Amino acid sequence: MTKAEQTRLTAWRLRVLQQAADDGNVARVCRRFGISRQSYYKWKRRRAEHGHCRVADVVAERSMVRTMTFLFLLLAVCIELLPAADRADAQDLGHKLPGLIGLEAGKVPPPGLYLIDRLVSYEADELRDRRGTLIPVADLQLLGRSNAVGLSYTIQLPRRTTSFTMTVAAPLARLRLNIHDRPEASFDRFGLADIYIQPALLGWRLERVDLVTSYGLYLPTGTSPLAGGKGLSTGQVTHQFSVGGSIYANTDRTSFVTALASYDANLRKRGIDITRGDTLNIQGGAGTNLFDRVVEAGVAFNSLWQVRADRGADLPVVLSGARDRVYGLGPDVAVMIKAIQSQLRIRYEWDMGVRSRPKGNVFVVGLNITLQRPQQPAAPLHGPSTLRWASNE
């Protein structure tokens, strides 16, 4: 540790001692600064004996508190994007991160077998506290990138208005955090994130309405970094329950509004007594089809509320009671590539109204490739609501 860093730490400890003297309540001040009362009294005793507080006695403790605080705020929120992908042509590879499904939120998937590849990039340079106030962190740079590949299969049930979909996906990811004046909280990791399995999605297609409901499951591939894991797994099982739909302006189904509400129920993390609070996530948008349905364009939105606080014996005191909240808005465009019967979708959304999490933006690029489709479906579930495929022209 440099002399300048030692000076800053000593000044910080002296400020703790002074605030405790002014406040008169040692326990409350220790909770506010995230330190133990044992350390406080050790600092006070050494100050009385030597006239100052030696840094060496508390560097490890303060570093741990600071690291746990930042790692929990950033990892517990941002690592959620790693098992997530996008929903293109209504095939869902998971959507824990707000901003991933946009205009395909509540649409019924068309029948067939699809190979789906999703690239997600999330960048942030601000950290907000539980009141939405900016936390002053010098030169914070957070970058998360995930590339998920999955298979999705949809069949039409005997009732022609009903479909059934199954999906599985696995993402490779990289998560990098740089904090200029807090190198002990910085990291750069790459690896396999959580596996996403959607065993059941039911869809109903009516004349001007689509309805969907689904169950998804995120399975950890390792231990959370908070519990000492070396990879990028959240270290927890998450159950995801979703319901939504789309409303079309006319029977041609060219213009629409769509939304999907998802409830994520998180179980306890492996190897550490921390349970991530459950979240409610609503995503969707409004759009229209152009150029004989070759292009779909519109505005996508997202919103996330943490409806249950994080909990557990190993949860840092400074994070007790904090609940995430974020809204997002941005453009969403998809183009049909007829030569390879594929759809390319691009989406960009900005975070707004952020609390207890980083504030940034999400960029999604998705490619949906048709591997197999019914030869002559009697009543295609996707109808005119999705981009036109070459085989249907």
N, C-alpha and C positions, 0 to 999 in steps of 0.2 A: 504494500500500500504506500502510495506517495505521501510526502509531507503535507501537500495541499489537501489530500483526502483525509488524512488524520486530523487536520485542523478543522475541516467541516464536520467530521463526526464528533469531535470534542465539543464544538459549538452546539451541535444538535443535542447532545446529552445534557449540557448545561441548561439549554432551553427547557428540556423536560423537567429538570430539577426546579427551575424557577417557576414554571407553570404549576407544578405540584405545590410549591410553597404558597403561591398566590391563590390557588383554588382551595387548598385545604383538604381535598379528597384524593389521596394517592391512588386508590383503586380505579377511580374514574379517569384520571390522567393516564395511568398505565394502559387502560383499555383504548383510550383515544390514540395513543402512539404505538399500540401493538407490541408492548413489552411486558415482561413479568415484573411483579413487585420485588422479587428477589434481586433482579438486576438493578432496579431503582435504588434499593437500600444499599447495594454494593457500591453504586456510583456515589451515593450520598456519603457513605463512610469514607471512601477514598478521597472524596473532595475535602472532607473535614481533616483527614490525615495529611494530605499532600497539597491541598489547595487547588487540585484539578482532578479530572477523571481520566484514567488511562484508557486509551482506545482499545488496546489489545485484548482487554477482558471481555469486550462486548462486540467486537467485530463479527464474530461468528454468529451470535444471536441476532444482531440487527440485520445482517446479510440474509439469514434464514427467513426472518419475518418479511423483509422487503421482497425477497425472491418468491416466497409463497404467495404474497399478496398479488404481485404482478403476474406470476404464472397462473394463478387460479383465475384471475379476471380475464386474462388473454387466452390461456389454453382451454379453460372450461367452456368458453364461448366460441372461439375461433376454430378449435379442433372439430367442432360440430360440422363444419363445412366439408371435412375430408371424406366422410362416407357418403356425402350427398352428390347428386348429379342433377340432371335436368329432366324435364318431362316434355318430350317432343312428339308431336302427333298423338299425344295423350298417353304414351308409354312412360311410366314413372320409374326412375332409378333411385328414388329417395329425395326428400326435400326438407331436411332439417334446417338448412341455412335459408333465411328469408331471401326471396328474389330468384328462386330457381325454377319456378314452373309457369309464371306469367300467364300468357294467353291460352295455354293448354290446360289450365288448372282443373276445370270441371267438365271436360269433354269426354265423350265415350270413345275408347280406342277402336280403331278399325280391326277386323279380323285378319290374322296372319301371324307370321313369325318374323321378328325384327332384331337386327343387330344395332345396338345403340352405343355411341361414343360421345362422352361429354367432357368438355374442358371447362373448369370453373376457376376463376381467379378472384381472390378477395384481397383488397389492399386497404390499409387504414393508417392514419398518422395522428389520430386523436384518441384519447381515452376519457370517457365520461363517468362521473360518479352516479350515485343512486338518485340524485336530484337533477341530473342532466348537466351539471357544472363541469367545465373542462378541468381535468387533472393536469397540472403543469408537469409534463415529462419532456425533457429536451430531446429533440430529434428522434422521436419514436417512429419506427418503420416496421410495420407488420405486413407480411406477404404470405398468403396461403394459396396454393395451387393444387388442384386435384384433377386427375384424368380417370374417369370411371368408364368401364366397358361392361355391357350387360346384354342379356337376352330377354325378350318379352314375347309372350305367345298369347294371342287372343282368339277365342272361339265364339261362334254364334250359337246360343242355346236354342232349343226347339221353339221357344217363343221368340219370334224374329226381332222383337224390340229389345231383347236382353242379351248381354255378352258377359263372358267370364275371362279374366286375364290373370296370368302368373308372370312374375318377373324376378330375376336375380342379377346382382351386379357386384363388382369388386373394384375398388379405387386404389390407385397409387397416388401418393400425395407428398407435397413438400410444404413445410411450415417454417417460416423464418421470422425471427423477432430481433430487432436491433434497437437498443436504448443507449444513447451516447454516454450518459453519465452513470449508467447502471449496468456494466458489462456482466455482472453475475446473474442478471435476469435475462440475458440474451441467449438465443439458441438458434440452431439450424438443423432441422431433422427431415429425413426422407424415408418413406417406407409404405407398407400396406396399411390402409386404414380399415375401418369396420366394414363388414360384409352386409349388404342390404338384400333382404328377401321379402318379396310381396307374394304370399301364397294365394291371395284372393282379392280381386277387384271386380265388383259387379257394376254393370252399366246398363242403363235403360235409355233408349233413344225414341223420343216421341217426335211429333211433327215439328214443333218449334222449341222443344226443351230436351236437354240431356241431363240425366241424373247419374251420379256415381257415388259409390261407397267402397272403402277398402281397408285392409289391415296390412301393415308392414312391420318388419322386425329388423333391427340393427344388432348384429352379433359382433362382439369385440374380437379382435385378432391378437390382443396382447393386454398388457397392463398399462393403465394410465400413467403419463409422465408425473402426475402428482403423487403416484405411489412408487415412483422410482423406475417406471418403465422406460425403455430406450426407444420405443417406436412411436407411432402416431395414433394408436387406438385410444378411444375414449375410456376403455376399460370397463364399460358398463353395457348392459342389455337395455335397449329402448324399444318399447311397444308404441306403434304409431297407428292411430285410428283416424280415418279421414272420411268426410262427406262433403259433397258439393254438387255443382251443376252449371249449366249454361242456358241462357235465354236468347233466342234469335229474333231479330226484328221482323223477319218475314219468312215465308215458307221456302224461299230460296236459300235461307240460312247463310247469307253473305255477311251480315253485320251482327254482332253479338256482344253480350257481357257474360263473364264467367268468373267463378270463385270456388275455392276449395278451402275448407277449414280442417285443420289437423291438430290432434291432441297427442303430444309426446309424453309418455309415462316412462320416466327413467328409474332404473333400479340402482342399487348401491354399487359403487365402483369396487373393482377387485383390489385387494391388498391395502385398502385405506377406508376409513369410516367417513366417507363423503358421498352424499347422494345429491345429484344434480336435480334442481327443482323442475317440476313438470311445466311444459310450455304449451300455449295455444298459438297457432300460426295460421293466419288467413292470407291467401295469395290469390291473385286473379288479374283481371284487366278488361279492357274493352277494345275491340278491333274489328277489322273488315277485310274481306278478300278482294283483290284487285287483279286486273289483267287475266280474266278468265280463270281465276283461282290459282294462278301461278305464284302470286305474292300474297302474303298475309301480313298486315301491319297494324300496330295499335300502341296503346299505353298500358304497361303492366304496373301493378302495385303489390306491396306486401306489408304485413304487420305482424309483429310477434310480441306476446306478453308472457312473462314468466308468472304463472298463476300460483306457484308454490315455491317458497324460499328454499335455497340450498340448505342442507342440514347434515349433521354428523359430528362426532366427537373430534374429528381431525380438521374440521372447518375452521380457518383462521377467524378470530373474533372480529377483526375489522371488516369481514365480509358477511357477517351474520345479518340477515334481514334484507340484503341487497337482492333486487329482482330486475331482470333484464326487461328492456322495452325498446323497440325500434320500429320505425315505419320506413317505407321505401317507395320510390317512384322512378320510372324510366321507360325508354322505348323498347319495343319488342318487334322484330321483323323475321319472317321466315320465307324461304324461297324454295320452290320445287325444282329439283334437278332431274329432269325426265330421263336423261341418258342412262342413269344408274338407278332410277326409281328411288330416289333419296330426297330427304328434306334437310336443308341447312337452316338452322335457327340461331339468331344472335340477339342477346338481351343485355342491357346495361341499366343498373339501378343504383341510385344514391340513397344512403342512409339519412334519416331525419328523425328528430324527436328521440334521440338515443339516451338511454339510462343504463348504468351499470354494465357497460360494454364498450368496445372500440367503436368509433364512427368512421366509416369508410365507404367503399363502393364494391359492387359485385358485377363481374363480367362473365357471361356464359356463352359458349359456342357449342352447339349440339349438332350431330349428324346422325340421322336415322335411316338405316339401309334396310330395304325390304328383302328378306331371304325367301319368303314364300307367302303367297296369298291365295285365297279361293279363286278358282278359275272363273266362274260365273256366279257370283253371289246373287241370290234372288232379291235381297234387299240390303245393300251394303250399309253397315252401321255408321260408317263415317259420312255417308251421303255427301251432300254438297257443303258440309260444314268444315271440311278440311281441304287442303290443297289437292288439286286434281292429279291423279296418277296417269302415266302414259297408257297403262293397260285398260283404263276406263274411258279413254277418249275414242 
